[in-house]
């Protein structure tokens, strides 16, 4: 039997007809207890067939298939497949709106009745969290799904939309239940806000019931909850740091922010230095590990929790280092799949992973930035940095339509005798605000680098140290509301400081 199995004779919990379900139902609406998510392997090389709308309809009543007839070319025409409308403009989201985690490699097939729902699913299918899934969207709802699966295996997840009322929806769902393979999960999207219907669906093994209208973030979280069980260990957050130009100081920002997360928030952090030939993480933390991230990247299939502990270099109670070799004894051509494997292992063992991405544009570097939970771009206030930062921001915005824009850090601002683009003009050109503006301080940053220390260790009360702490809170959603200063001169001093920086 599948998860979508009807259990006749089982009493329903007492509920009134007038009761309503909340717009967003509980995060988990499990089916029968004890059922594990199954994986149904589709026939090799047999993706979901695309029906031809030009084929003639069956000889029976137009638009109604003959249930006794075998599935043929004419019947396939009845399952109407339409191109989904263009996604609607992305709505702004806050830092806590989308808490969904990536889905595993599964097949998802959706049958919609409304064009708006089809557009919503199409937009969700482009999300980075579904990068490993195969999503197919068709029109026709429950009736089309029931007809299609008469002679076709069911996928790992079916998303069904029904615009019917309770009784008609349950009749159609019971017909589909007899055709579902074991382990198939089902999400029903409806337009009836009814608690009795919700309980009936749960009794039939439906994994989740969602009520329209939905947002992309709500749909993504529901999908994530199906394959990331609440009782399981949470997956870590990946924060990638990249420079708009070589020498912008992205590595220093990455290392100091990771240190701030470990010290200020007291949470485990791993710095993954992907600049294998020239990485400076080992130097910045005064570490010289014999093994490091290169051993994992070139043998990703061997990486597990035991090997990970051996390859990591401990820098403090909460901070570990996945150091780059920093040698030129071999060429370093990384593989995107290997990077994915290493990051997946890290996510299962560490709450926060700070990835130091070198200033390159390869398949693996692009994929790393797109698949990260947060991205931090470090730039200096000159023309080349401005152009590159703008290109990066636009690229990531198009590739991550349901995510926050990158965080911009302007570094080495106010260098003596260097013509600069003002902070105001820079953020106006790239069209996002700067989360941090770090002033040029050769003495402090040079001393920290030469001594293998972080800015907070060298000068904990400096403005740069506080900016790294604040950035760490923003990236980890730990931002605290600060109490206003009691000084009457505070507003005036703040305005003078902004004016001096060119804002």
N, C-alpha and C positions, 0 to 999 in steps of 0.2 A: 504494500500500500504506500501511497505517497503521503507527504505532509498534508495534502489537501484531501483528507479522508473524512467522510461524514459519519458521525456516530449517532444513529437514531436511538431514541429512547432515553437519552441522557437529559436530566432536568436542566432547565435554564435558570440562571440566577434571577431573583425577583428584580424587576425593573419596570418603571412606568413607561407608557407610550410617549409621554411628553418629554422624557429625559433626553439630554443632548450630550454628545461627546465633545470634548475640547477640540478646538481647531487643529492643534497639533497633539496627537495622541501620545501616550507614554512612549518613552524611547524604545522600549522593547515590548513587542506584542508577540510572544513566542507561541508556537503551535503546541503540539503534544510534547510533554516533557520527555527528555531522554533521546529525542531524535537528533542525530548529528547531521549537519549540512552535508549532503552528498554531492558527488561530482559525476555528472552524466557526460561521458565522452561522446561527442557527436561523431557521426560516420566520417572517416577520413576524407578530407577534400569535399565535404558536402555541407556548405554553408546554407543558411536559410534561403530557400528558393524565392526569387523575385517573380511574382505573378505578372502575367501580361494582361493589361486591361483591355486590349483589343480583341481578345478571344471571345467567342460567343458564349452566352449564358446557357445553363442546362435547359433541357426541354421542359422541365417541370415549371412550377410557378416561378416567374422571373425573380431572380435575387434570392431564391430559397433553394439550398442544395438538397439532393436526395440522400437521406441518411443511409439508405441501403446500398447505394452505388459506391464502387471503389473510388479512391482518390485519383482523379485523372487530371488531364490538362484543363478540361472545362471547369472542373471544380476549383482548380487553382485560381482561375480567373475570379472566382467569387471572393477570395481573400484580397481585398483591395489594398494595394500598397501605394502610398503617396509620399512624395518628397515632403519632408517636414518644412514648415515655413521658416524663414530666417529668424534666428533667435532675437528676442526682444532686447532692448538696450539694458546693459548690466546695471543693476541697482547697487548703490553703495552699501557696503557691509561694514560692520564694526569688527573689532579684533576678536570678539567672542561669538560672532554669528555662525561661522563655519568651523565646527570642531570635528568634522568627519575625518576618518583615516582612510588611507588607500585600500582599495578592494583587491582581492586576489585575482588570479587569471580565471575568470568565469565567463560563461555565455549568458547574456541577458536578452530576452525577447519581450517586446512590449506591444500590446494591442490597444490602441486608443480609439475613442469615439469623437473626441473634440479636438479641433486643430490647435487650440491653446495648450492642451495637455501634450500633444505631440511636439509642439515647439518647446515646451518646458523640458521634456525628456531629451530632445535634441541638444538643447543647451547644456544639460547636465552631462550628456555623453562626451562633451568636449572638455570636461573638467579633468585636471591632472590626476585626480584620485581614481579615475576610471581608465587610466592609460593602459592598464593591462587587461582590461575586459574587452569583450566583443559585444557591441550593442546593436540590435536590430529593432527598428520601429515600424510598425504597420498600423493600418486603420482597420476598424471593424469591431473592436471590443471583445466581450466574452463570446459572442456568437462566432466571430471569425476565429478566435483561438480554439474553440471547441472543434470547429470544422477542420482547422489546420492540423491539429495534433491527433487526428484519427489515424494517420499513417506516418506521422513524423515523431521522432523522439523529443521529449521535452528537455529544455536546457536547465542550467543550474538555477536560474531565476526567471520567473514570468511576472511581468507587470501588466495588470489588466485594469482597464478603465470601464466603468459601467455608469450610465446615466439613469438606470432604472431605479424604482423604489425597492423596498426590502424584499418582498416576496418574489418578484420577477428576477431580481439579482441572485437570490439564493437558488432558484430553479436552474438558472444558467450555470451557476458555479458548481452545483451538484453534477451537471452533465460533464463539465470540464474535469471534475475530480477523478472520474473513472478513467481518464486518459492520461493522467499525470504519472510519470515514472517516480520510483522511490527516491527520496532525497531532494526532489525539486521544491524550491521555495516559491511562494506566491505572495505578491503584494497587490492588493486591490485598491484602486483609486476611485472613489465615488463622489457623489454630489448630495448625499443624504447624511445629515448630521444626527445619527440615531444610535443611542447606546445599546439598544436591543439588537440592532443589526451588527454592531461591532462584536458583541458577545457571541452571536450566532456564527460569525465569520471565524472567530478564534476557536470555537468548538469544532469547526470543520478543518482546522489546521492551517488557516491562513496566517502567514507570518506577520503581516501588518495591514492595517486599513487606514488610508489617508483620505482626508476630505479636501476637495478643492474649494477655494484657490490655494495653491501651494507656492512657496518660493523655492528657488534652486537650492538654497542652503538647507531648508527643511527636508527636501527630497534626498540630498546628499547625506545628511545625518541619519535618515531612516535606512538608507542602503548600507551605510557604514555599520550601524548597530546590528544588522543581520549577520555580518561576518567578522565583527570585532565584539565578542561577547563582553557584557559588563563585568563579569567576574574575572575575566582574563587580565593579565598584566597589560597596562596601557603602553602604547607605542610611543617612542621618544619623538621629540620635535627636532626637525633638521633646519638649521639656520645657515644659509650660505652667504659668504662674504666675497665680493669680487671688486676689483678696482676698475674704474672707468679708463684708466691708463696705467701703464707700467710705472711703478714708483709713486703711486697715489697714496700709499700707506694703508692698503686694505689689510695686509697681514697684521700690522700693529693694531688696527681697529678690531680685527677678529680676536686676537690673543687677549687684548685688554678687556674686551666685552665678555669673553668666555671666563676670564678670571673674575670679573665682577659678578657674573651669574653664580659662580662657585662660592665666592666669599660673602656676597650681599644676600643672596637668596638661599644659600646653603643647600644647593642641589647638585647632583652629580653631572659633570660635563666632560665630554671628550672632544678635543680639538683634532680634526682630521686634516692633515696637511697634504693636499693633492698636488702641490708643486714639487714633484719628486726630485728633479735635479737641483733646484735652487731654493727649496723651502727653508724658512728661517725659524720655524716653531721650536726646533731643538735648541737653537742659539738663544732665542728670546727667553727660554725657560732654563737655560744653563743645563741642558740634558744632552747626553750623547748615547742614545740607545743603540744596541747592536741590531735589533730587529725593529720593524715598524710597519707602516702601512703598505710598503711595496711588497712585502711577503704575503700580505692578504690579497692585494690586487692581482698578483700574478698566479695565485692559487686560491681563487675564491671558493672553490668547492670544498676546501679543507677547513675553512673558517667556521668555528663554532665557539661556544662560550669559553671552553677551556683554552683554546688557542688564542682567543681574543685577550684573555687575562695575561697570557704570556707575552703578547706583542705590545700591549699598552705600557706606557711609561708613566708612573705615578709622579705628579708634580706637587700635589697638596692633598688634603683630606678629601676634597670633592672634585679635583681636576686631574684628568689623565690625558696623555698625549699619544696620538697616533702619528709618530714623527715620520717625515720624509727622509730618505737616505742622504740627500744633498751631495751626491757624487755623480761623476760623469763617466763611469766605467761601462755604461750601456745606454742605448737609446730607450726612452720611456714612452711607448705608444700604448696608452690606456684603452681599455675596452669598456663601452657603456654598460654592458651587462655585468661586468666584474664590479664596476662602481655601484650598481644597484644592489648586488649581492652583499657587498661589504656594508653598505648603508643599512640594508634590511637587518643584518645581524646586530649592528650598533643600535638600531631603533628598539630592538627587543630587549636590550640590556641597559640602556642609558636614557635618562629623561631628556637630555639636551645634547645635540651634536652640532658643534660649530665647525663648518667646513670651509677651509681656506682654499678658494678656487683661484688658480693662477689666471693672469690676464691672457687668455687664449680663447679661441672660438672654434672648438672641435665638437664632434657629436656628443662625447661624454660630458664636456663642460656645459654645453647648452642644455642637455638633459638634466644635469645636476641642478642647474639653476631653476629650470621649469618645475622639477619635481619637489623642490624644497618647500617647507612650510612657510618660511620667511626668507627674504633676500635683502641684503644690505649692500648698497653700492657706495663706494668711497671715491670721491673726486676732489681734485684741486681746482681752484678758481681760475682756470685758463681755458682757451678756446678748444683745444683738443679734448680736454676732459668734458667740456660742455657738450660737444658733438657726440662723443661716445656714450656719455651718460644718458643723453636724450634717446639715442638709438636703443640702448639697453632697456630703458624704461618702456619705450613703445613696444619693443619685441616681447617683453615679459607681460605687458598688459594684454596683448593679443593672444599670447599662449596660455595665460592664466586668467581667464575672464571672470572667474568666481572668487578670486583671491584679492587680498589687499595689494596695493601698489608697493613697489620696493621702498625700503627705507633709505633715504639719502643722507650721507654724512659728508659734509664739506671739511676737508682736512688742510692743515698748514695755511690757514687763512691769516693774512697780514704779514707775509714774509717781507722783510725790509728790501727796498730797492727793486722789487719785482712788480711789474704792472699786472694787475689782477682785474677780473670781472667781479663786480660787486655782488654780494650775497643776494641782494634783491633782484638784480638782473639775471643771475644764474638760475634761481628757483622760478623766476617768471618764464624763462626760456624752456626749462624742462617740465614745467607745469605740475610740479609736486613740491611740497614744502621740505625744507631740510630739517631732519630730526635732531641733528647735532651740528654745531659749527665749532670746530676745534682750532684754536689759534696756534700759530707757529711758535714753537718753543724748542729751539735746537738744543739748549742746555739740558732741559729735563728729559726729552725723548732720547737724546744721544746718550745720556748717562744711563738711562734704563736699558737701552739696547746693549751697550757695552758691558753692563754688569749682569746681564741675563735676568732682569727684573721687570715687573710691571709698573705702570705709572702709579698705581695705588700704593705700591711698596716704596717707591721713591718719594712721592709727594701726595699723601692721601687726601690732603685738604685742597689740592689744586683744582682749578675749574675743569681741567681735562678729566681728572679722576671722577669727579661728580658727573660729568657728561657720560662717561662709560657706564657708571652705575645706573644712570637714568635710562640709557639705551638698553641695558640688560633687563630692566623692569618692563620696558615697552615690549621687547621681543618675547618675554615670557608671560605677558599679561599680568604682571605683578605691580603695575603702576599704582602708587598711593597718592591720594590727594594731599598736597602739602598745605600746611597752615600758612596764612598770609604773614608777611613780615610785619613786626611792630614798628619798624623804623619809618619815620615820615619821609626819609630821603630815598627809600627803596624804589618807588616808581620813577623818580627823577634819574637815579643812577642806572636803572634798567634802560631807560630811553637813551641816555648818553652812550651806553655800551652798544646798543643796536645801531646808533648813528655812526659810531666809530667803526663798526664792522661793515657798514655800507648797506644795512637793511633799510 
